Amino acid sequence: MVRGAGALPAIARGVRRSDIVYTWFASTYAAAAVASARVLHRRSVIAIGGADVAGIDEIGYGIWVSPWKSRLVSYALKKADMVLAVDPFLKEEAIRRAGYDGRNIEYLPTGYDSTFWSPGGERTNSVLTVAVCDSEARMRVKGVDLLIDTVRCLPGTKFLLIGIQEPHASLLRALAPGNLEIRGRVSREELLALYRGSRVYCQPSRLEGLPGSVCEAMLCGCVPVCTDVGGMRTPVSGHGFLVPWGDPGTLAAAITEAMAGPPAGGLGGRESIASRFTLERREQGLMNLIGGLAG
């Protein structure tokens, strides 16, 4: 894959061959695609998912921490024919960051396969967290530091953290309490088995759009315990626990309460996700919205 300035000719060629340009995530490349589309009289769509409206200065995370990148992303959001936000929170953040009225932003959530992501088998009194991380900044965004402090508050509870890549996984293992197991990325089938076998799913993030792993875990019958940030409320409200970010004691208390609930306590959450975030809704929404542009 060509990156940097070398990607610009390829983007322009791709736009020339297309009627509509669809970019997943607002980025400097999205800005180039939108600019090319305007010059060549094509239509453009940007889908935003989270990091593209993030700017957490203290950990250097998100495209908005860079002044020059943020100007390009602001241009892309304002000039795209359509911007698709997977959660209302992201629409609000895009409007705030780019400083415009958001007239071209539509809300369209991602969809999940409720047939595949489903309950099954025996559950253990364990807590699962999925955080695909390949950098220290990414681990802090996913709240791995908060998770480790929370694990120390619950020495009798087993925790499993999935998705930490090396060398970060080895460094974390040296620091983590004995009741926290840390693994790298797993296959889709392995992840399904882990969701099905866990009583509680914990997402201690600093920032989220519409959190896919939370939705998958809820479809598998886990009770979600999450920080009340970003788009976390959309799937979790009324079907799990939301706590303010930053207090391991409060997060630990919520996990304890979730563990004490009925064995089938996650089924209501499954029904909610399965009815609201279907693959069909996503597919039909894309066809209608993009088809409208094409028409």
C-alpha positions in Angstrom: 0.0 0.0 0.0 1.4 3.4 -1.0 1.3 6.0 1.9 2.1 9.6 2.2 2.3 12.0 -0.8 2.8 9.0 -3.1 -0.8 8.0 -2.5 -2.2 11.1 -4.0 -1.9 10.1 -7.7 -3.5 6.7 -6.9 -6.4 8.4 -5.1 -6.9 10.8 -8.0 -6.9 7.9 -10.5 -9.4 5.9 -8.4 -11.7 8.9 -8.1 -11.6 9.4 -11.9 -12.8 5.8 -12.4 -15.7 6.2 -9.9 -19.0 7.8 -9.6 -19.0 8.0 -5.8 -16.0 8.0 -3.5 -16.5 6.2 -0.2 -13.9 6.7 2.5 -13.9 4.8 5.8 -12.6 7.3 8.5 -11.9 11.0 8.0 -8.2 11.4 7.4 -5.7 13.3 5.3 -6.4 10.7 2.6 -10.1 11.4 2.9 -9.3 15.1 2.3 -7.4 14.2 -0.8 -10.3 12.0 -2.0 -12.9 14.7 -1.4 -10.7 17.4 -3.1 -10.3 15.1 -6.1 -14.0 14.4 -6.2 -14.8 18.1 -6.3 -12.4 18.8 -9.1 -13.6 15.8 -11.1 -17.3 16.4 -10.4 -17.8 13.2 -8.4 -19.8 12.6 -5.2 -18.0 11.8 -1.9 -19.0 10.0 1.3 -16.9 9.7 4.5 -17.8 7.3 7.3 -16.5 8.3 10.7 -16.0 5.8 13.5 -14.1 7.3 16.5 -10.4 8.2 16.1 -11.2 10.6 13.3 -13.0 13.0 15.7 -10.6 12.4 18.6 -7.9 14.7 20.0 -6.6 13.7 23.5 -3.6 15.9 23.9 -2.3 14.3 27.1 -1.7 11.0 25.4 -1.2 12.3 21.9 -4.1 10.3 20.5 -6.4 11.2 17.6 -5.9 13.1 14.3 -7.1 16.4 15.9 -3.9 16.7 18.1 -2.1 17.6 14.8 -2.9 21.2 13.7 -2.2 20.6 10.0 -4.0 17.2 9.9 -7.0 18.7 11.7 -7.3 21.4 9.1 -7.4 18.8 6.3 -9.9 16.7 8.2 -12.1 19.7 8.8 -12.0 20.5 5.1 -13.0 16.9 4.3 -15.9 16.9 6.7 -17.3 20.2 5.5 -16.9 19.5 1.8 -17.9 15.9 1.5 -21.4 15.4 0.0 -22.2 13.1 2.9 -20.7 12.1 6.2 -22.0 8.9 7.9 -21.6 8.7 11.7 -22.0 5.4 13.4 -23.2 7.1 16.7 -24.9 10.4 17.5 -21.9 11.3 19.7 -19.6 11.2 16.7 -21.9 13.6 14.8 -21.8 16.0 17.7 -18.0 15.8 17.9 -17.5 16.3 14.2 -19.6 19.4 14.3 -17.7 20.7 17.3 -14.3 19.9 15.9 -14.8 21.1 12.4 -16.8 24.1 13.5 -19.8 23.9 11.2 -23.5 23.1 11.2 -23.1 19.4 10.3 -25.8 19.7 7.6 -24.2 16.8 5.6 -24.0 14.3 8.5 -26.3 11.3 8.7 -26.5 8.8 11.5 -26.2 5.2 10.4 -24.9 2.6 12.9 -22.9 -0.4 12.1 -24.7 -3.8 12.0 -23.9 -7.1 13.7 -24.6 -10.7 12.9 -26.8 -11.9 15.7 -26.8 -15.4 14.3 -23.1 -15.8 14.7 -22.7 -13.7 17.8 -25.0 -15.7 20.1 -25.0 -17.3 23.5 -24.0 -20.9 24.0 -22.4 -23.2 26.6 -21.4 -22.7 30.2 -20.3 -19.4 31.6 -17.6 -18.8 34.2 -17.5 -16.0 36.8 -14.9 -14.2 34.7 -14.6 -10.7 33.1 -13.5 -10.3 29.5 -12.1 -7.2 27.8 -11.2 -6.9 24.1 -8.7 -4.1 23.3 -6.8 -4.4 20.0 -3.7 -2.3 20.8 -0.3 -1.9 19.1 0.9 1.2 20.9 1.0 2.7 24.4 -1.4 5.5 23.3 -3.9 3.0 22.0 -3.7 1.1 25.3 -4.5 4.2 27.2 -7.4 5.1 25.0 -8.8 1.6 25.6 -8.3 2.1 29.3 -5.9 -0.7 29.9 -4.3 1.3 32.8 -7.7 1.7 34.4 -8.4 -2.0 33.9 -5.2 -3.1 35.6 -6.0 -0.9 38.7 -9.5 -2.3 38.7 -8.2 -5.9 38.6 -6.2 -5.2 41.7 -9.4 -4.2 43.5 -10.9 -7.7 42.8 -8.2 -10.3 43.6 -10.7 -13.1 43.7 -12.1 -12.5 40.2 -10.6 -13.8 37.0 -10.0 -11.3 34.2 -9.0 -11.9 30.6 -7.6 -9.1 28.3 -7.5 -9.9 24.6 -5.8 -8.1 21.7 -2.6 -6.7 23.1 0.2 -7.0 20.6 3.9 -7.6 21.4 6.1 -6.2 22.9 3.3 -4.4 24.9 1.7 -7.7 26.0 5.0 -9.0 27.6 5.5 -5.6 29.4 1.9 -5.7 30.7 2.3 -9.3 32.0 5.3 -8.2 34.1 3.2 -5.5 35.8 -0.3 -7.1 35.9 -1.8 -8.9 38.9 -2.0 -12.7 38.9 -5.7 -12.8 38.3 -5.3 -11.0 34.9 -4.5 -13.1 31.8 -3.3 -11.2 28.8 -3.4 -12.6 25.2 -2.8 -11.3 21.7 -5.3 -11.3 18.9 -7.5 -14.3 18.5 -9.6 -15.7 15.7 -13.3 -14.8 15.3 -14.3 -18.3 16.4 -12.0 -18.1 19.5 -13.5 -14.7 20.4 -17.0 -16.1 20.1 -16.1 -18.9 22.6 -14.6 -16.3 25.0 -17.7 -14.1 24.8 -19.9 -17.1 25.5 -17.8 -18.2 28.4 -17.7 -14.9 30.2 -20.2 -13.6 32.7 -19.2 -9.9 32.4 -17.8 -7.9 29.5 -15.8 -4.8 30.6 -14.9 -1.9 28.4 -12.9 0.7 30.4 -12.1 3.1 27.5 -11.4 6.8 27.5 -13.2 7.2 24.2 -15.5 5.1 22.0 -17.7 5.6 18.9 -20.2 2.8 18.7 -18.1 0.0 20.4 -18.2 -3.1 18.3 -16.8 -5.4 20.9 -19.4 -4.3 23.4 -22.2 -5.0 20.9 -20.8 -8.4 20.1 -20.4 -9.3 23.7 -24.0 -8.3 24.5 -25.2 -10.4 21.6 -23.5 -13.3 23.2 -25.3 -12.7 26.5 -22.5 -10.9 28.5 -23.5 -8.2 31.0 -21.6 -5.0 29.9 -19.8 -2.9 32.5 -18.4 0.2 30.7 -17.2 3.7 31.2 -19.7 6.4 30.4 -17.8 7.9 27.5 -18.5 8.7 23.8 -21.0 6.4 22.2 -21.0 3.8 25.0 -24.5 4.8 26.2 -26.1 3.8 22.9 -25.7 0.0 23.3 -25.4 -0.2 27.1 -28.0 2.1 28.6 -30.8 0.1 30.3 -29.0 -3.2 29.8 -25.7 -2.9 31.8 -23.6 -0.7 33.9 -22.1 2.7 33.0 -19.6 4.4 35.4 -17.5 7.6 35.1 -14.1 7.1 33.7 -11.1 7.1 36.0 -12.2 5.5 39.3 -11.1 1.8 39.6 -13.1 1.4 42.8 -16.4 2.4 41.1 -15.7 0.2 38.1 -14.9 -2.7 40.5 -18.1 -2.2 42.4 -20.1 -2.2 39.1 -18.4 -5.5 38.1 -19.2 -7.0 41.4 -22.8 -6.0 41.1 -23.0 -7.4 37.5 -21.5 -10.7 38.8 -24.2 -11.0 41.4 -27.0 -10.6 39.0 -29.1 -13.5 37.5 -27.4 -16.0 35.2 -29.5 -14.9 32.3 -29.0 -11.2 33.0 -27.5 -10.5 29.6 -30.4 -11.7 27.5 -32.2 -8.4 27.5 -29.1 -6.7 26.2 -28.9 -9.3 23.4 -32.4 -8.6 22.3 -31.8 -4.9 22.3 -28.6 -5.1 20.1 -30.2 -7.8 17.8 -33.2 -5.6 17.1 -31.5 -2.2 16.8 -28.2 -2.9 15.0 -28.9 -5.3 12.3 -26.8 -6.0 9.2 -30.0 -5.3 7.1 -30.4 -1.9 8.6 -26.8 -1.0 7.8 -27.1 -2.4 4.2 -30.4 -0.8 3.4 -29.3 2.5 4.9 -26.2 2.6 2.8 -28.1 1.7 -0.3 -30.7 4.4 0.3 -28.3 7.2 1.2 -25.6 6.4 -1.4 -28.2 5.6 -3.9 -29.7 9.0 -3.3 -26.4 10.6 -4.2 -26.0 8.5 -7.3 -29.5 9.4 -8.4 
